[in-house]
């Protein structure tokens, strides 16, 4: 082997080492196109894995999404990023994350899915970093992916906690109140309109492609007295409203929820006809000493206008630490066995048909 051949070989080797990640992603991209093409031919479009309830075309890009999520410091958002792709294109477009506008280009300028994912994850990571530095919640940067980082600042100035009302108000202000028709089931509760800036339903759209079932967030579903599938369906339903504000007297998505309204509404989806108030639900459930996921956890004395011993609050038992409920802090997980809730704990109940 002559000197020139050796130098050429060494140069190629150095380039490969320097750019190995890009080379791997290019090869992976080619492989993904082949896989997606095969899946489209055989009609596969409903695959599930982990906590992301997305189709096979989107799930095929999970290795690339994971690679960039790790690189940009948001590995805990991989499933959210897959759900974002599902919302944006369903895996069908070349600008798969609709990232062109985040780079200052017209929509669909990007024609390489890997470039789109790189730009999309990088943009998302920037709003997550901004949210974390300002003490904001998990969902605000998801909405900011659609609205832009200005929504982070808006939430920072209005309680530091995402809610649909904040997203709606932000969109309304920037659209000067202009409404457009929005025929999407996620907007059924709100009259099927949106304001003409971004999409105020973005978090709700993303959440519909996320399932708590695979991520361990809902406790041991197999132990539920409701049955594994029913309990998963129950939690899928209540988590649609994660982060929504507490609404006294609210018993459905159109009005919002209070504690017993959330329980009554979500159990009705499973075929259970529960009464309306926490006290009535307590009376109509079977007391249990060893609760399982999907049982109810009751509290007394949380309403000063009622007798101290009366049942005034209810949540859905998840595990030894957590319940899912609607309280003055909003809809979401709470710790039932410590602090305020431990002081007012009244017992557990099992729902029966």
N, C-alpha and C positions, 0 to 999 in steps of 0.2 A: 504494500500500500504506500503510495507516494505522499509527500508532505502536503500537497494541495488537498488531496482526498481526506487526509487526517484533519486538516484545518476546517474543511467544509463540514465534516461529521461533528467536530467539536462545536462549531457555530450552531448547527441545527440542534444539537443536544442542549446547548445553553438556552436557545429560544424555547424549546419544549419545557424546560424546567421553569423558566421565567413566566410562561403563559399557560401552565398546565391546567389551571382552573378554566380558562376560556376554552381551551381545546376540549376538555371533558364536557363542558356545557354545549359546545357545538355538536360533538358526537351525540350527546344526550338529546339535543334538539332534533337531530335527524331521526334518532330512534323513536322519540315521542311522536313525530309526525307519522311514522310507520304504524306505531301502536294505535294512535287515534284513528288512522285510516282503517285499520282492521276492525276496530270496535264499531266504527260507523257502519261498516259493511255488514257486520253481524247484528247490528241494531242495539248494541249495549249502550244504555243512556241513563242508568239509574244506580250506579255503583255507590256504595257507602264505605267509609273507612274512618276510624277514629271519631272525632266529634264533628267533622264536617260532613253534612248531608249534601253532597254535590254529585254531579254526574261523572261518568268515567272520563270524559274528555277533559274535565277540570282536574280530577284526581291524578291523571297521568302527569301533570306538571308539579305534583307535590315535591319531588326531589329538587327541582329547580327553585321553587318557592322556599323550601327549607334552606337551601344553600345561601340564598340572598338574605333570608331572614336572620340567619346566623351571622352573616357578614355585617349586616347593618344593625345588629343588636336587638332584634325583636323576635327571638325564637319562640316566645310564648304566644305569638299571634299568628302562627302558621295556619291554623284552621280558620281563623278570621280572614286571613288573606285569601285562602281558597274560596271562602264564602263571598268575598268581594269580587273575585273573578267570576263566580257564578252570577252575581248580580249584574256585573258589567257586560259580559259577553256570553256567559254559559260555556266558555271554552271554544267558541266558534270563530272568533275574530283573530286577526294577526296582531292587532294592538289589544292583546288579551286582557290587560288591566286598564284600558283606556287611559294610558299614561301620557299621551302626546301633549295634552293641555298642561300637565304639570311641568313640562319642559318648555312651555311657551309656544307650542306649535298648534296648528289646527287639529281637530279631532281626526283620529285614524292616520296621522302622518307616519307613525311607527308601523313598519311592516314585518317586524321580526318579534315573535312572541317572547324570546329570551330578553331582548332589549326592553320590551314592554314590562316584563316582570322585574327586571333590574331597576328600571326607572320608577315603577309603581311601588315596589317595596322600599326603595330609597326615600321616596316622597312620604310614604306612610310612616317610616321610621322617624322622619323628621318631626311629624306632628305628634307622634308618641313621645319623643324626647321632650318636646315643648310641653306636652300635657303633664308628664311626670315631674318636670322641673317646677311646674306651677301647682302641684298637688291635686291634679284633676283625676277623675275616675277613669275606669277602663274603656267606657264606650264613647267618651267625647272625641278622642282622636279618630274613631271609626267614622263618625259623622263629619269630622274635619277633612277626611280623605275626599269627601264629596264637596263640602262647602269651601275648603281652604282653611289655612291656619287661623284666620280671623275668628272662626267659631271657638277655638280654644280660648282666645282672649275674652270673648263674650261670656263663655261659661265661667271663666275665672272671676269675672265681675258680677256673676249672678249665682253664687252659691257653690261653685266648683263641682257640681254634680250634673251629669247629663240628664235631661228629661226631654220627652217629645215636645212639651210646651216651649222649652227654650229653643229647640230646633225650629219649631214653627214660627216663633216670634222673630228669630234671626232671619229666616227666609222672607218673612213678611216685610220686615224693615228694608231689606236690600232690594226687594221687588216692588217697593212702594205700594204694597197691598194688592198688587195684581195677581189674580187667581187664574189658573188654567185647569181644565178638566183632567183628572187622573184616574183612569179606569183600571185600578189594580186592587185586588182583594185586600191588600194590606191597608188600604185607605178606606175600606168600607165603613169603618167606625166613625169616619170624619167627613162623610159626605162626598167622597171620591173627587177631591180637588187637592191641588197643591199650589203653593205660591210660586211665582215665576222666577225664582232663584234657586238653583240646585234642586235637591230633592230632600225635603224635610223628613221623609220616611226612611232615609237611608239605613239607619241603625236597625229599624224593624225589618227592612228587606234583608239585611245581612243576617240577622238573628234567625230568620226562618230557615236558613241553610245551616244552622248550627244545632247540634243535638247534645244535651248534657249526658246522654246515655253512655257514650264511650269514654268520657273523660274523668269519671269518678266523682264529679261534682255533686251528683245527686245521691251519694251514698250507695249502699248495697241494694240494688234494685231487685236482685234475686230473693232477698229476704222479705220483701214487701208482702203484706197480707192481701193487697189488691191484686197481686200477680205481677210478674216482671214487666210484661208489655203494658199493662194498664198503668202501672206506676210511672213508667217511662213516658207514656202519653200524657199523664197528669203533669209531670214536670216540664215536658215540652211545651205544654199549654201555658203554665204560669210564667215560664221564663220568657215568653213573648212580651211580657209586660215589665221585664226587669228594668229598674230605673225610673218607672213611671211614678208620678207623685201620688201620695195618699189623698183620696177624695172621700170625705165623710158621706156615707149613704150611697157610695158608688157600687154598682153591682154588675158592671159590664164594660166592654171596651169603649163604647160610645161616651160613657160618663166617667170612666175610671173606676177605681176600686177602693173600698175600705177592707178591713181584715176578713170579715165574714162574707162580704160580697165576692172577694177573690176565691175563697174556699167554695162557696156555693156554685159560682159560675164554672170553675174548673172541674169540680166533681160532676156537675151536670153533663159535661162533655163525655164523661164515662158512663152515664146512665143512672147516676145517683140523684135522687131528689131530696136535697138537704133543705132544712128551713133557713130563714134569712139571717138571724142574729147569732152571735157567738154563744149566747146563753141557750138558745134553742138547739143549736148544733151540739152543745155539750149534753143537753138532756136526751138528745136522740142518737147519741153514740154509745158504744159499749166501753165502759172503763177498762183500761188495761194497765198492768204494772210494768210490763216489758214492751215498750213501743217498738214498732218496726217502721221503716220508711213508708210514708203515705198515711200513717195515723195522724190524728190531730193532737196538738198540744194547746192547752187552755191556760188562761191567766185571769186573775181576779183583782179587783181594786185599782184598775188602771184608769178608770173614769171617775173623777171626784164627785160628779153629780149623781152617782149611783151608790148603793150600799157597798161597803168595803168587801163584803164576802161574795158579791155577785160576779158572775163570769162576764168579762168585758172585752176579752181579746182572744183570738185564735190564730194559729199558724199550722202549717203542714210540717210534720216531723220528718227530718232528713237523717240525722244521726245524733250521737251523744252530745254534740256541740251545737248543731245548727237546725234551724227551721227556716221555712220559706214563708214570708208573710207580707202583709201590707200594714205598715205603721207610719208614724209621723215622719220618719226618715225616707219614706217611699217604699216601693215594692222591691223585694229582694231577700237575700239571706240575712238572718240575724242569729246571734248566739242566745239560745233560750235558757241556758243553765248558768249564766253568770250575770252579775250586775243587776240592773233594773228588772230584767225579765225573771231572773232567779228569785228575786224578792217577791214577785207577784205570781209565781208558778202555782197552778191549781190542779194539774193532772193531765192524763192522756186519754184519748178516746179513739175507738176504731169505728169507722163508717161501715154500715151494712145496708144492703138494698132491701 
